Amino acid sequence: MEKTIRGRAFVYGANIDTDQIYPGRYLDLTDPEDVGKHAMEGADPNFVKEFRPGDIIVAATNFGCGSSREHAVVTLKAAGVGCILADSFGRIFYRNAINLGIPLLVCPNISAMVKRGDVLAVNIETGEVVNETTGATAKAQPLSDYIMNILASGGIKPLIKSKYGQA
């Protein structure tokens, strides 16, 4: 896994819940390509039209609050989200994202220093965030070696399979 992720920022406010990330009316879809077409639809109907794989979601507090369903993370992974930075995350969403291989970092006040379309460089190992558009910098909480290992494996299931083999 690349340690530095560079992409355009898509910025959202506080309390973006899992139903805004992936509306419940699409829960019957199972193909990741179909699921990815509805990423962030409840918060930003233009997200999938403007987003490019590798771009970065930035949010205020409590991003991913709400349901414990993994669908919200699956849709973001299918859309190709490079990483997610937020002032804070919903606890279950945070762990679901790590388990499915999406890097996300807690970065206090990040939502105040980034505007939509700014280009960010995020070092997920050190937590260094550079807004290449404005020159501003921030420090996110670095990820543990354990989480970095999960991400490098592509998620918790691939890590377990590589460590213990097929069941």
Disulfide bonds with the S-S distance in Angstrom:
none
